[in-house]
Amino acid sequence: MQPIVIEAAINGATPTALSPHVPRTIPEIAADACACLATGAAIVHNHNDESIVQARHASAPYAEAWQRILERHPTALLYPTMGSGGPHTSIQ
C-alpha cells in the first residue's frame, strides 16, 4: 500500500454567498480544520477573510484560528495563503 498525504484546503476565495458551508470566521475555520485533521488530513491550508488578491494579509486571524487548532492537534501542519496574485504584487 502506498502512503498518501491529504491536504485539506478548506475555504479559498469562496464567499458564503456562494456556499453557506464555507468556513470564513475564526471559529468556523478552527472547527473545520480540526474535523479534517481528525479524519486523516495531514496538512490544512486556509485563508482568512481578506481578499485573496491582497498583497499582505493580517496575521492575527491566522494566529487565533491556528491557536485553537493546535490546542486540539499540536502536531498539525498549517499554512496560510500568500497574497501574490494581485496587481503589482510579487513573491518578495
Order of alpha helices (4+ residues) and beta strands (2+ residues): beta-alpha-beta-alpha-beta
